Amino acid sequence: MEVDWKPRFDEERRRYRFCFTCEHCTYFVEQTGECSHGFPNHMHRQRFFDAEPRPKVIVFCKDFDLA
């Protein structure tokens, strides 16, 4: 899923502790920083959303799982 980035998103993701990045996903391999499914995950990592300049779009992973 892809949505346009808006400043409000940063405010709300911090306020509500929104879990949506690879680091929160069960498929994230912490030792390597990779996705266990082999998906490219650069645009799904926490540092991507915290970097300046902010991304123009937000891409959510279709396989994200908190389980």
PDBQT receptor file of N, H, CA, C and O in Angstrom, charges set to zero:
ATOM      1  N   MET A   1       0.850  -1.182   0.000  1.00  0.00    +0.000 N 
ATOM      2  CA  MET A   1       0.000   0.000   0.000  1.00  0.00    +0.000 C 
ATOM      3  C   MET A   1       0.890   1.238   0.000  1.00  0.00    +0.000 C 
ATOM      4  O   MET A   1       1.883   1.297   0.725  1.00  0.00    +0.000 OA
ATOM      5  N   GLU A   2       0.535   2.209  -0.804  1.00  0.00    +0.000 N 
ATOM      6  H   GLU A   2      -0.271   2.161  -1.393  1.00  0.00    +0.000 HD
ATOM      7  CA  GLU A   2       1.327   3.438  -0.917  1.00  0.00    +0.000 C 
ATOM      8  C   GLU A   2       0.419   4.635  -0.676  1.00  0.00    +0.000 C 
ATOM      9  O   GLU A   2      -0.660   4.732  -1.260  1.00  0.00    +0.000 OA
ATOM     10  N   VAL A   3       0.862   5.552   0.192  1.00  0.00    +0.000 N 
ATOM     11  H   VAL A   3       1.739   5.473   0.666  1.00  0.00    +0.000 HD
ATOM     12  CA  VAL A   3       0.097   6.768   0.464  1.00  0.00    +0.000 C 
ATOM     13  C   VAL A   3       1.048   7.965   0.438  1.00  0.00    +0.000 C 
ATOM     14  O   VAL A   3       2.251   7.821   0.654  1.00  0.00    +0.000 OA
ATOM     15  N   ASP A   4       0.497   9.135   0.173  1.00  0.00    +0.000 N 
ATOM     16  H   ASP A   4      -0.481   9.252  -0.002  1.00  0.00    +0.000 HD
ATOM     17  CA  ASP A   4       1.296  10.364   0.195  1.00  0.00    +0.000 C 
ATOM     18  C   ASP A   4       1.676  10.694   1.631  1.00  0.00    +0.000 C 
ATOM     19  O   ASP A   4       0.866  10.570   2.549  1.00  0.00    +0.000 OA
ATOM     20  N   TRP A   5       2.933  11.119   1.809  1.00  0.00    +0.000 N 
ATOM     21  H   TRP A   5       3.591  11.219   1.063  1.00  0.00    +0.000 HD
ATOM     22  CA  TRP A   5       3.392  11.510   3.134  1.00  0.00    +0.000 C 
ATOM     23  C   TRP A   5       2.846  12.877   3.486  1.00  0.00    +0.000 C 
ATOM     24  O   TRP A   5       2.824  13.785   2.655  1.00  0.00    +0.000 OA
ATOM     25  N   LYS A   6       2.409  13.015   4.721  1.00  0.00    +0.000 N 
ATOM     26  H   LYS A   6       2.428  12.278   5.396  1.00  0.00    +0.000 HD
ATOM     27  CA  LYS A   6       1.957  14.306   5.241  1.00  0.00    +0.000 C 
ATOM     28  C   LYS A   6       2.586  14.500   6.623  1.00  0.00    +0.000 C 
ATOM     29  O   LYS A   6       2.785  13.519   7.340  1.00  0.00    +0.000 OA
ATOM     30  N   PRO A   7       2.904  15.735   7.016  1.00  0.00    +0.000 N 
ATOM     31  CA  PRO A   7       3.524  15.977   8.321  1.00  0.00    +0.000 C 
ATOM     32  C   PRO A   7       2.727  15.366   9.479  1.00  0.00    +0.000 C 
ATOM     33  O   PRO A   7       3.313  14.936  10.473  1.00  0.00    +0.000 OA
ATOM     34  N   ARG A   8       1.438  15.325   9.359  1.00  0.00    +0.000 N 
ATOM     35  H   ARG A   8       0.962  15.674   8.552  1.00  0.00    +0.000 HD
ATOM     36  CA  ARG A   8       0.595  14.761  10.416  1.00  0.00    +0.000 C 
ATOM     37  C   ARG A   8       0.939  13.291  10.681  1.00  0.00    +0.000 C 
ATOM     38  O   ARG A   8       0.816  12.817  11.811  1.00  0.00    +0.000 OA
ATOM     39  N   PHE A   9       1.369  12.577   9.641  1.00  0.00    +0.000 N 
ATOM     40  H   PHE A   9       1.469  12.962   8.724  1.00  0.00    +0.000 HD
ATOM     41  CA  PHE A   9       1.722  11.173   9.815  1.00  0.00    +0.000 C 
ATOM     42  C   PHE A   9       2.834  11.005  10.847  1.00  0.00    +0.000 C 
ATOM     43  O   PHE A   9       2.741  10.136  11.715  1.00  0.00    +0.000 OA
ATOM     44  N   ASP A  10       3.892  11.827  10.767  1.00  0.00    +0.000 N 
ATOM     45  H   ASP A  10       3.968  12.532  10.062  1.00  0.00    +0.000 HD
ATOM     46  CA  ASP A  10       4.987  11.742  11.737  1.00  0.00    +0.000 C 
ATOM     47  C   ASP A  10       4.494  12.011  13.152  1.00  0.00    +0.000 C 
ATOM     48  O   ASP A  10       4.865  11.314  14.096  1.00  0.00    +0.000 OA
ATOM     49  N   GLU A  11       3.668  13.014  13.281  1.00  0.00    +0.000 N 
ATOM     50  H   GLU A  11       3.367  13.580  12.514  1.00  0.00    +0.000 HD
ATOM     51  CA  GLU A  11       3.124  13.347  14.607  1.00  0.00    +0.000 C 
ATOM     52  C   GLU A  11       2.323  12.173  15.169  1.00  0.00    +0.000 C 
ATOM     53  O   GLU A  11       2.510  11.793  16.325  1.00  0.00    +0.000 OA
ATOM     54  N   GLU A  12       1.451  11.610  14.375  1.00  0.00    +0.000 N 
ATOM     55  H   GLU A  12       1.299  11.919  13.436  1.00  0.00    +0.000 HD
ATOM     56  CA  GLU A  12       0.577  10.535  14.858  1.00  0.00    +0.000 C 
ATOM     57  C   GLU A  12       1.318   9.215  15.051  1.00  0.00    +0.000 C 
ATOM     58  O   GLU A  12       1.003   8.464  15.973  1.00  0.00    +0.000 OA
ATOM     59  N   ARG A  13       2.292   8.921  14.201  1.00  0.00    +0.000 N 
ATOM     60  H   ARG A  13       2.548   9.531  13.451  1.00  0.00    +0.000 HD
ATOM     61  CA  ARG A  13       3.008   7.649  14.377  1.00  0.00    +0.000 C 
ATOM     62  C   ARG A  13       3.801   7.650  15.680  1.00  0.00    +0.000 C 
ATOM     63  O   ARG A  13       3.987   6.599  16.295  1.00  0.00    +0.000 OA
ATOM     64  N   ARG A  14       4.267   8.820  16.103  1.00  0.00    +0.000 N 
ATOM     65  H   ARG A  14       4.116   9.674  15.604  1.00  0.00    +0.000 HD
ATOM     66  CA  ARG A  14       4.982   8.914  17.383  1.00  0.00    +0.000 C 
ATOM     67  C   ARG A  14       4.006   8.931  18.562  1.00  0.00    +0.000 C 
ATOM     68  O   ARG A  14       4.216   8.237  19.556  1.00  0.00    +0.000 OA
ATOM     69  N   ARG A  15       2.968   9.708  18.449  1.00  0.00    +0.000 N 
ATOM     70  H   ARG A  15       2.798  10.272  17.641  1.00  0.00    +0.000 HD
ATOM     71  CA  ARG A  15       2.011   9.826  19.544  1.00  0.00    +0.000 C 
ATOM     72  C   ARG A  15       1.343   8.486  19.855  1.00  0.00    +0.000 C 
ATOM     73  O   ARG A  15       1.192   8.121  21.021  1.00  0.00    +0.000 OA
ATOM     74  N   TYR A  16       0.945   7.757  18.815  1.00  0.00    +0.000 N 
ATOM     75  H   TYR A  16       1.068   8.053  17.867  1.00  0.00    +0.000 HD
ATOM     76  CA  TYR A  16       0.227   6.506  19.004  1.00  0.00    +0.000 C 
ATOM     77  C   TYR A  16       1.125   5.272  18.946  1.00  0.00    +0.000 C 
ATOM     78  O   TYR A  16       0.648   4.140  19.018  1.00  0.00    +0.000 OA
ATOM     79  N   ARG A  17       2.445   5.508  18.813  1.00  0.00    +0.000 N 
ATOM     80  H   ARG A  17       2.833   6.428  18.754  1.00  0.00    +0.000 HD
ATOM     81  CA  ARG A  17       3.418   4.406  18.752  1.00  0.00    +0.000 C 
ATOM     82  C   ARG A  17       3.027   3.392  17.678  1.00  0.00    +0.000 C 
ATOM     83  O   ARG A  17       2.972   2.186  17.920  1.00  0.00    +0.000 OA
ATOM     84  N   PHE A  18       2.766   3.908  16.517  1.00  0.00    +0.000 N 
ATOM     85  H   PHE A  18       2.811   4.888  16.320  1.00  0.00    +0.000 HD
ATOM     86  CA  PHE A  18       2.349   3.115  15.367  1.00  0.00    +0.000 C 
ATOM     87  C   PHE A  18       3.454   2.129  14.983  1.00  0.00    +0.000 C 
ATOM     88  O   PHE A  18       4.572   2.541  14.673  1.00  0.00    +0.000 OA
ATOM     89  N   CYS A  19       3.153   0.856  15.001  1.00  0.00    +0.000 N 
ATOM     90  H   CYS A  19       2.245   0.520  15.252  1.00  0.00    +0.000 HD
ATOM     91  CA  CYS A  19       4.113  -0.201  14.647  1.00  0.00    +0.000 C 
ATOM     92  C   CYS A  19       3.862  -0.619  13.209  1.00  0.00    +0.000 C 
ATOM     93  O   CYS A  19       2.860  -1.267  12.909  1.00  0.00    +0.000 OA
ATOM     94  N   PHE A  20       4.776  -0.246  12.320  1.00  0.00    +0.000 N 
ATOM     95  H   PHE A  20       5.591   0.281  12.563  1.00  0.00    +0.000 HD
ATOM     96  CA  PHE A  20       4.575  -0.546  10.909  1.00  0.00    +0.000 C 
ATOM     97  C   PHE A  20       5.878  -0.771  10.160  1.00  0.00    +0.000 C 
ATOM     98  O   PHE A  20       5.847  -1.125   8.982  1.00  0.00    +0.000 OA
ATOM     99  N   THR A  21       7.019  -0.579  10.804  1.00  0.00    +0.000 N 
ATOM    100  H   THR A  21       7.045  -0.291  11.761  1.00  0.00    +0.000 HD
ATOM    101  CA  THR A  21       8.299  -0.739  10.121  1.00  0.00    +0.000 C 
ATOM    102  C   THR A  21       8.826  -2.160  10.297  1.00  0.00    +0.000 C 
ATOM    103  O   THR A  21       8.350  -2.918  11.141  1.00  0.00    +0.000 OA
ATOM    104  N   CYS A  22       9.804  -2.495   9.491  1.00  0.00    +0.000 N 
ATOM    105  H   CYS A  22      10.191  -1.878   8.804  1.00  0.00    +0.000 HD
ATOM    106  CA  CYS A  22      10.392  -3.845   9.534  1.00  0.00    +0.000 C 
ATOM    107  C   CYS A  22      10.829  -4.233  10.943  1.00  0.00    +0.000 C 
ATOM    108  O   CYS A  22      10.690  -5.388  11.345  1.00  0.00    +0.000 OA
ATOM    109  N   GLU A  23      11.350  -3.275  11.681  1.00  0.00    +0.000 N 
ATOM    110  H   GLU A  23      11.462  -2.337  11.354  1.00  0.00    +0.000 HD
ATOM    111  CA  GLU A  23      11.854  -3.575  13.019  1.00  0.00    +0.000 C 
ATOM    112  C   GLU A  23      10.774  -4.118  13.952  1.00  0.00    +0.000 C 
ATOM    113  O   GLU A  23      11.097  -4.749  14.958  1.00  0.00    +0.000 OA
ATOM    114  N   HIS A  24       9.512  -3.889  13.640  1.00  0.00    +0.000 N 
ATOM    115  H   HIS A  24       9.249  -3.376  12.823  1.00  0.00    +0.000 HD
ATOM    116  CA  HIS A  24       8.407  -4.404  14.443  1.00  0.00    +0.000 C 
ATOM    117  C   HIS A  24       7.820  -5.699  13.884  1.00  0.00    +0.000 C 
ATOM    118  O   HIS A  24       6.953  -6.313  14.506  1.00  0.00    +0.000 OA
ATOM    119  N   CYS A  25       8.287  -6.104  12.731  1.00  0.00    +0.000 N 
ATOM    120  H   CYS A  25       8.992  -5.606  12.225  1.00  0.00    +0.000 HD
ATOM    121  CA  CYS A  25       7.689  -7.236  12.015  1.00  0.00    +0.000 C 
ATOM    122  C   CYS A  25       8.330  -8.568  12.421  1.00  0.00    +0.000 C 
ATOM    123  O   CYS A  25       9.535  -8.642  12.664  1.00  0.00    +0.000 OA
ATOM    124  N   THR A  26       7.524  -9.592  12.488  1.00  0.00    +0.000 N 
ATOM    125  H   THR A  26       6.546  -9.532  12.291  1.00  0.00    +0.000 HD
ATOM    126  CA  THR A  26       8.022 -10.926  12.834  1.00  0.00    +0.000 C 
ATOM    127  C   THR A  26       8.959 -11.492  11.772  1.00  0.00    +0.000 C 
ATOM    128  O   THR A  26       9.744 -12.393  12.070  1.00  0.00    +0.000 OA
ATOM    129  N   TYR A  27       8.898 -10.987  10.539  1.00  0.00    +0.000 N 
ATOM    130  H   TYR A  27       8.261 -10.256  10.297  1.00  0.00    +0.000 HD
ATOM    131  CA  TYR A  27       9.751 -11.482   9.460  1.00  0.00    +0.000 C 
ATOM    132  C   TYR A  27      11.088 -10.740   9.362  1.00  0.00    +0.000 C 
ATOM    133  O   TYR A  27      11.897 -11.040   8.485  1.00  0.00    +0.000 OA
ATOM    134  N   PHE A  28      11.321  -9.791  10.241  1.00  0.00    +0.000 N 
ATOM    135  H   PHE A  28      10.664  -9.547  10.955  1.00  0.00    +0.000 HD
ATOM    136  CA  PHE A  28      12.564  -9.021  10.245  1.00  0.00    +0.000 C 
ATOM    137  C   PHE A  28      13.682  -9.834  10.887  1.00  0.00    +0.000 C 
ATOM    138  O   PHE A  28      13.516 -10.371  11.982  1.00  0.00    +0.000 OA
ATOM    139  N   VAL A  29      14.817  -9.921  10.205  1.00  0.00    +0.000 N 
ATOM    140  H   VAL A  29      14.952  -9.485   9.316  1.00  0.00    +0.000 HD
ATOM    141  CA  VAL A  29      15.985 -10.632  10.735  1.00  0.00    +0.000 C 
ATOM    142  C   VAL A  29      16.903  -9.580  11.355  1.00  0.00    +0.000 C 
ATOM    143  O   VAL A  29      17.623  -8.876  10.646  1.00  0.00    +0.000 OA
ATOM    144  N   GLU A  30      16.871  -9.482  12.658  1.00  0.00    +0.000 N 
ATOM    145  H   GLU A  30      16.287 -10.054  13.233  1.00  0.00    +0.000 HD
ATOM    146  CA  GLU A  30      17.590  -8.422  13.359  1.00  0.00    +0.000 C 
ATOM    147  C   GLU A  30      19.100  -8.455  13.109  1.00  0.00    +0.000 C 
ATOM    148  O   GLU A  30      19.724  -7.401  12.994  1.00  0.00    +0.000 OA
ATOM    149  N   GLN A  31      19.686  -9.631  13.026  1.00  0.00    +0.000 N 
ATOM    150  H   GLN A  31      19.178 -10.488  13.119  1.00  0.00    +0.000 HD
ATOM    151  CA  GLN A  31      21.133  -9.749  12.854  1.00  0.00    +0.000 C 
ATOM    152  C   GLN A  31      21.610  -9.148  11.526  1.00  0.00    +0.000 C 
ATOM    153  O   GLN A  31      22.700  -8.578  11.462  1.00  0.00    +0.000 OA
ATOM    154  N   THR A  32      20.812  -9.271  10.481  1.00  0.00    +0.000 N 
ATOM    155  H   THR A  32      19.927  -9.734  10.532  1.00  0.00    +0.000 HD
ATOM    156  CA  THR A  32      21.231  -8.782   9.158  1.00  0.00    +0.000 C 
ATOM    157  C   THR A  32      20.475  -7.540   8.706  1.00  0.00    +0.000 C 
ATOM    158  O   THR A  32      20.919  -6.838   7.797  1.00  0.00    +0.000 OA
ATOM    159  N   GLY A  33      19.333  -7.264   9.334  1.00  0.00    +0.000 N 
ATOM    160  H   GLY A  33      18.972  -7.833  10.072  1.00  0.00    +0.000 HD
ATOM    161  CA  GLY A  33      18.509  -6.132   8.916  1.00  0.00    +0.000 C 
ATOM    162  C   GLY A  33      17.672  -6.437   7.688  1.00  0.00    +0.000 C 
ATOM    163  O   GLY A  33      17.084  -5.532   7.096  1.00  0.00    +0.000 OA
ATOM    164  N   GLU A  34      17.613  -7.689   7.305  1.00  0.00    +0.000 N 
ATOM    165  H   GLU A  34      18.090  -8.425   7.786  1.00  0.00    +0.000 HD
ATOM    166  CA  GLU A  34      16.889  -8.090   6.099  1.00  0.00    +0.000 C 
ATOM    167  C   GLU A  34      15.527  -8.685   6.435  1.00  0.00    +0.000 C 
ATOM    168  O   GLU A  34      15.230  -8.997   7.589  1.00  0.00    +0.000 OA
ATOM    169  N   CYS A  35      14.721  -8.831   5.413  1.00  0.00    +0.000 N 
ATOM    170  H   CYS A  35      14.962  -8.578   4.477  1.00  0.00    +0.000 HD
ATOM    171  CA  CYS A  35      13.423  -9.488   5.522  1.00  0.00    +0.000 C 
ATOM    172  C   CYS A  35      13.647 -10.986   5.303  1.00  0.00    +0.000 C 
ATOM    173  O   CYS A  35      14.353 -11.374   4.372  1.00  0.00    +0.000 OA
ATOM    174  N   SER A  36      13.056 -11.827   6.147  1.00  0.00    +0.000 N 
ATOM    175  H   SER A  36      12.483 -11.512   6.903  1.00  0.00    +0.000 HD
ATOM    176  CA  SER A  36      13.236 -13.269   5.983  1.00  0.00    +0.000 C 
ATOM    177  C   SER A  36      12.571 -13.797   4.719  1.00  0.00    +0.000 C 
ATOM    178  O   SER A  36      12.875 -14.906   4.280  1.00  0.00    +0.000 OA
ATOM    179  N   HIS A  37      11.672 -13.022   4.129  1.00  0.00    +0.000 N 
ATOM    180  H   HIS A  37      11.425 -12.120   4.486  1.00  0.00    +0.000 HD
ATOM    181  CA  HIS A  37      11.056 -13.406   2.855  1.00  0.00    +0.000 C 
ATOM    182  C   HIS A  37      11.903 -12.969   1.661  1.00  0.00    +0.000 C 
ATOM    183  O   HIS A  37      11.595 -13.305   0.518  1.00  0.00    +0.000 OA
ATOM    184  N   GLY A  38      12.963 -12.223   1.932  1.00  0.00    +0.000 N 
ATOM    185  H   GLY A  38      13.213 -11.950   2.861  1.00  0.00    +0.000 HD
ATOM    186  CA  GLY A  38      13.843 -11.770   0.872  1.00  0.00    +0.000 C 
ATOM    187  C   GLY A  38      13.368 -10.513   0.162  1.00  0.00    +0.000 C 
ATOM    188  O   GLY A  38      13.931 -10.131  -0.864  1.00  0.00    +0.000 OA
ATOM    189  N   PHE A  39      12.334  -9.861   0.697  1.00  0.00    +0.000 N 
ATOM    190  H   PHE A  39      11.877 -10.170   1.531  1.00  0.00    +0.000 HD
ATOM    191  CA  PHE A  39      11.837  -8.639   0.077  1.00  0.00    +0.000 C 
ATOM    192  C   PHE A  39      12.808  -7.491   0.325  1.00  0.00    +0.000 C 
ATOM    193  O   PHE A  39      13.410  -7.419   1.397  1.00  0.00    +0.000 OA
ATOM    194  N   PRO A  40      12.973  -6.597  -0.640  1.00  0.00    +0.000 N 
ATOM    195  CA  PRO A  40      13.771  -5.392  -0.381  1.00  0.00    +0.000 C 
ATOM    196  C   PRO A  40      13.044  -4.568   0.679  1.00  0.00    +0.000 C 
ATOM    197  O   PRO A  40      11.839  -4.342   0.568  1.00  0.00    +0.000 OA
ATOM    198  N   ASN A  41      13.760  -4.123   1.695  1.00  0.00    +0.000 N 
ATOM    199  H   ASN A  41      14.739  -4.307   1.784  1.00  0.00    +0.000 HD
ATOM    200  CA  ASN A  41      13.064  -3.454   2.793  1.00  0.00    +0.000 C 
ATOM    201  C   ASN A  41      13.571  -2.052   3.118  1.00  0.00    +0.000 C 
ATOM    202  O   ASN A  41      13.242  -1.508   4.172  1.00  0.00    +0.000 OA
ATOM    203  N   HIS A  42      14.353  -1.472   2.241  1.00  0.00    +0.000 N 
ATOM    204  H   HIS A  42      14.620  -1.914   1.385  1.00  0.00    +0.000 HD
ATOM    205  CA  HIS A  42      14.881  -0.124   2.501  1.00  0.00    +0.000 C 
ATOM    206  C   HIS A  42      13.758   0.874   2.809  1.00  0.00    +0.000 C 
ATOM    207  O   HIS A  42      13.883   1.678   3.733  1.00  0.00    +0.000 OA
ATOM    208  N   MET A  43      12.678   0.828   2.052  1.00  0.00    +0.000 N 
ATOM    209  H   MET A  43      12.576   0.175   1.301  1.00  0.00    +0.000 HD
ATOM    210  CA  MET A  43      11.589   1.799   2.220  1.00  0.00    +0.000 C 
ATOM    211  C   MET A  43      10.621   1.432   3.347  1.00  0.00    +0.000 C 
ATOM    212  O   MET A  43       9.603   2.098   3.536  1.00  0.00    +0.000 OA
ATOM    213  N   HIS A  44      10.937   0.381   4.089  1.00  0.00    +0.000 N 
ATOM    214  H   HIS A  44      11.764  -0.160   3.936  1.00  0.00    +0.000 HD
ATOM    215  CA  HIS A  44      10.063  -0.056   5.174  1.00  0.00    +0.000 C 
ATOM    216  C   HIS A  44      10.744   0.050   6.535  1.00  0.00    +0.000 C 
ATOM    217  O   HIS A  44      10.150  -0.296   7.556  1.00  0.00    +0.000 OA
ATOM    218  N   ARG A  45      11.987   0.526   6.552  1.00  0.00    +0.000 N 
ATOM    219  H   ARG A  45      12.469   0.807   5.723  1.00  0.00    +0.000 HD
ATOM    220  CA  ARG A  45      12.765   0.581   7.792  1.00  0.00    +0.000 C 
ATOM    221  C   ARG A  45      12.527   1.895   8.533  1.00  0.00    +0.000 C 
ATOM    222  O   ARG A  45      12.215   2.918   7.924  1.00  0.00    +0.000 OA
ATOM    223  N   GLN A  46      12.677   1.851   9.839  1.00  0.00    +0.000 N 
ATOM    224  H   GLN A  46      12.931   1.020  10.334  1.00  0.00    +0.000 HD
ATOM    225  CA  GLN A  46      12.477   3.024  10.689  1.00  0.00    +0.000 C 
ATOM    226  C   GLN A  46      13.350   4.195  10.252  1.00  0.00    +0.000 C 
ATOM    227  O   GLN A  46      12.882   5.333  10.206  1.00  0.00    +0.000 OA
ATOM    228  N   ARG A  47      14.609   3.926   9.933  1.00  0.00    +0.000 N 
ATOM    229  H   ARG A  47      14.988   3.002   9.970  1.00  0.00    +0.000 HD
ATOM    230  CA  ARG A  47      15.526   5.023   9.556  1.00  0.00    +0.000 C 
ATOM    231  C   ARG A  47      15.074   5.729   8.283  1.00  0.00    +0.000 C 
ATOM    232  O   ARG A  47      15.360   6.912   8.103  1.00  0.00    +0.000 OA
ATOM    233  N   PHE A  48      14.378   5.027   7.404  1.00  0.00    +0.000 N 
ATOM    234  H   PHE A  48      14.146   4.066   7.551  1.00  0.00    +0.000 HD
ATOM    235  CA  PHE A  48      13.853   5.645   6.187  1.00  0.00    +0.000 C 
ATOM    236  C   PHE A  48      12.823   6.712   6.533  1.00  0.00    +0.000 C 
ATOM    237  O   PHE A  48      12.809   7.784   5.928  1.00  0.00    +0.000 OA
ATOM    238  N   PHE A  49      11.963   6.423   7.503  1.00  0.00    +0.000 N 
ATOM    239  H   PHE A  49      11.974   5.552   7.995  1.00  0.00    +0.000 HD
ATOM    240  CA  PHE A  49      10.915   7.369   7.890  1.00  0.00    +0.000 C 
ATOM    241  C   PHE A  49      11.441   8.520   8.745  1.00  0.00    +0.000 C 
ATOM    242  O   PHE A  49      10.819   9.580   8.817  1.00  0.00    +0.000 OA
ATOM    243  N   ASP A  50      12.586   8.309   9.389  1.00  0.00    +0.000 N 
ATOM    244  H   ASP A  50      13.092   7.448   9.330  1.00  0.00    +0.000 HD
ATOM    245  CA  ASP A  50      13.174   9.358  10.225  1.00  0.00    +0.000 C 
ATOM    246  C   ASP A  50      14.171  10.233   9.469  1.00  0.00    +0.000 C 
ATOM    247  O   ASP A  50      14.598  11.265   9.987  1.00  0.00    +0.000 OA
ATOM    248  N   ALA A  51      14.547   9.840   8.261  1.00  0.00    +0.000 N 
ATOM    249  H   ALA A  51      14.200   9.002   7.840  1.00  0.00    +0.000 HD
ATOM    250  CA  ALA A  51      15.568  10.560   7.490  1.00  0.00    +0.000 C 
ATOM    251  C   ALA A  51      15.020  11.879   6.941  1.00  0.00    +0.000 C 
ATOM    252  O   ALA A  51      13.816  12.049   6.752  1.00  0.00    +0.000 OA
ATOM    253  N   GLU A  52      15.928  12.781   6.698  1.00  0.00    +0.000 N 
ATOM    254  H   GLU A  52      16.907  12.643   6.851  1.00  0.00    +0.000 HD
ATOM    255  CA  GLU A  52      15.597  14.040   6.022  1.00  0.00    +0.000 C 
ATOM    256  C   GLU A  52      16.221  14.017   4.645  1.00  0.00    +0.000 C 
ATOM    257  O   GLU A  52      17.339  13.517   4.521  1.00  0.00    +0.000 OA
ATOM    258  N   PRO A  53      15.609  14.501   3.638  1.00  0.00    +0.000 N 
ATOM    259  CA  PRO A  53      14.229  14.970   3.645  1.00  0.00    +0.000 C 
ATOM    260  C   PRO A  53      13.256  13.806   3.776  1.00  0.00    +0.000 C 
ATOM    261  O   PRO A  53      13.583  12.660   3.468  1.00  0.00    +0.000 OA
ATOM    262  N   ARG A  54      12.085  14.121   4.228  1.00  0.00    +0.000 N 
ATOM    263  H   ARG A  54      11.820  15.052   4.478  1.00  0.00    +0.000 HD
ATOM    264  CA  ARG A  54      11.060  13.104   4.416  1.00  0.00    +0.000 C 
ATOM    265  C   ARG A  54      10.699  12.469   3.079  1.00  0.00    +0.000 C 
ATOM    266  O   ARG A  54      10.772  13.120   2.036  1.00  0.00    +0.000 OA
ATOM    267  N   PRO A  55      10.309  11.192   3.111  1.00  0.00    +0.000 N 
ATOM    268  CA  PRO A  55       9.896  10.545   1.855  1.00  0.00    +0.000 C 
ATOM    269  C   PRO A  55       8.639  11.198   1.300  1.00  0.00    +0.000 C 
ATOM    270  O   PRO A  55       7.819  11.714   2.060  1.00  0.00    +0.000 OA
ATOM    271  N   LYS A  56       8.485  11.179  -0.005  1.00  0.00    +0.000 N 
ATOM    272  H   LYS A  56       9.151  10.760  -0.622  1.00  0.00    +0.000 HD
ATOM    273  CA  LYS A  56       7.285  11.758  -0.629  1.00  0.00    +0.000 C 
ATOM    274  C   LYS A  56       6.084  10.830  -0.499  1.00  0.00    +0.000 C 
ATOM    275  O   LYS A  56       4.939  11.277  -0.437  1.00  0.00    +0.000 OA
ATOM    276  N   VAL A  57       6.363   9.538  -0.458  1.00  0.00    +0.000 N 
ATOM    277  H   VAL A  57       7.293   9.175  -0.508  1.00  0.00    +0.000 HD
ATOM    278  CA  VAL A  57       5.295   8.552  -0.279  1.00  0.00    +0.000 C 
ATOM    279  C   VAL A  57       5.693   7.583   0.821  1.00  0.00    +0.000 C 
ATOM    280  O   VAL A  57       6.875   7.416   1.122  1.00  0.00    +0.000 OA
ATOM    281  N   ILE A  58       4.708   6.959   1.405  1.00  0.00    +0.000 N 
ATOM    282  H   ILE A  58       3.748   7.095   1.160  1.00  0.00    +0.000 HD
ATOM    283  CA  ILE A  58       4.920   5.945   2.429  1.00  0.00    +0.000 C 
ATOM    284  C   ILE A  58       4.471   4.624   1.831  1.00  0.00    +0.000 C 
ATOM    285  O   ILE A  58       3.340   4.492   1.363  1.00  0.00    +0.000 OA
ATOM    286  N   VAL A  59       5.365   3.651   1.852  1.00  0.00    +0.000 N 
ATOM    287  H   VAL A  59       6.284   3.758   2.232  1.00  0.00    +0.000 HD
ATOM    288  CA  VAL A  59       5.060   2.341   1.287  1.00  0.00    +0.000 C 
ATOM    289  C   VAL A  59       4.983   1.344   2.430  1.00  0.00    +0.000 C 
ATOM    290  O   VAL A  59       5.975   1.112   3.120  1.00  0.00    +0.000 OA
ATOM    291  N   PHE A  60       3.815   0.753   2.637  1.00  0.00    +0.000 N 
ATOM    292  H   PHE A  60       3.009   0.942   2.076  1.00  0.00    +0.000 HD
ATOM    293  CA  PHE A  60       3.632  -0.239   3.664  1.00  0.00    +0.000 C 
ATOM    294  C   PHE A  60       3.824  -1.633   3.079  1.00  0.00    +0.000 C 
ATOM    295  O   PHE A  60       3.373  -1.909   1.967  1.00  0.00    +0.000 OA
ATOM    296  N   CYS A  61       4.477  -2.493   3.806  1.00  0.00    +0.000 N 
ATOM    297  H   CYS A  61       4.844  -2.269   4.709  1.00  0.00    +0.000 HD
ATOM    298  CA  CYS A  61       4.738  -3.853   3.344  1.00  0.00    +0.000 C 
ATOM    299  C   CYS A  61       3.456  -4.684   3.401  1.00  0.00    +0.000 C 
ATOM    300  O   CYS A  61       2.719  -4.641   4.386  1.00  0.00    +0.000 OA
ATOM    301  N   LYS A  62       3.205  -5.430   2.347  1.00  0.00    +0.000 N 
ATOM    302  H   LYS A  62       3.804  -5.465   1.547  1.00  0.00    +0.000 HD
ATOM    303  CA  LYS A  62       1.997  -6.255   2.297  1.00  0.00    +0.000 C 
ATOM    304  C   LYS A  62       2.081  -7.471   3.199  1.00  0.00    +0.000 C 
ATOM    305  O   LYS A  62       1.052  -8.064   3.520  1.00  0.00    +0.000 OA
ATOM    306  N   ASP A  63       3.294  -7.865   3.622  1.00  0.00    +0.000 N 
ATOM    307  H   ASP A  63       4.131  -7.383   3.361  1.00  0.00    +0.000 HD
ATOM    308  CA  ASP A  63       3.443  -9.043   4.457  1.00  0.00    +0.000 C 
ATOM    309  C   ASP A  63       3.723  -8.722   5.926  1.00  0.00    +0.000 C 
ATOM    310  O   ASP A  63       4.025  -9.632   6.698  1.00  0.00    +0.000 OA
ATOM    311  N   PHE A  64       3.633  -7.477   6.324  1.00  0.00    +0.000 N 
ATOM    312  H   PHE A  64       3.387  -6.738   5.697  1.00  0.00    +0.000 HD
ATOM    313  CA  PHE A  64       3.913  -7.100   7.711  1.00  0.00    +0.000 C 
ATOM    314  C   PHE A  64       3.048  -7.929   8.652  1.00  0.00    +0.000 C 
ATOM    315  O   PHE A  64       1.845  -8.083   8.439  1.00  0.00    +0.000 OA
ATOM    316  N   ASP A  65       3.681  -8.461   9.699  1.00  0.00    +0.000 N 
ATOM    317  H   ASP A  65       4.658  -8.336   9.872  1.00  0.00    +0.000 HD
ATOM    318  CA  ASP A  65       2.959  -9.290  10.665  1.00  0.00    +0.000 C 
ATOM    319  C   ASP A  65       3.518  -9.061  12.050  1.00  0.00    +0.000 C 
ATOM    320  O   ASP A  65       4.718  -9.226  12.270  1.00  0.00    +0.000 OA
ATOM    321  N   LEU A  66       2.660  -8.679  12.994  1.00  0.00    +0.000 N 
ATOM    322  H   LEU A  66       1.686  -8.545  12.815  1.00  0.00    +0.000 HD
ATOM    323  CA  LEU A  66       3.092  -8.457  14.366  1.00  0.00    +0.000 C 
ATOM    324  C   LEU A  66       3.105  -9.744  15.184  1.00  0.00    +0.000 C 
ATOM    325  O   LEU A  66       3.591  -9.743  16.315  1.00  0.00    +0.000 OA
ATOM    326  N   ALA A  67       2.591 -10.824  14.648  1.00  0.00    +0.000 N 
ATOM    327  H   ALA A  67       2.197 -10.825  13.729  1.00  0.00    +0.000 HD
ATOM    328  CA  ALA A  67       2.437 -12.073  15.404  1.00  0.00    +0.000 C 
ATOM    329  C   ALA A  67       3.705 -12.568  16.022  1.00  0.00    +0.000 C 
ATOM    330  O   ALA A  67       3.706 -13.607  16.681  1.00  0.00    +0.000 OA
TER     331      ALA A  67
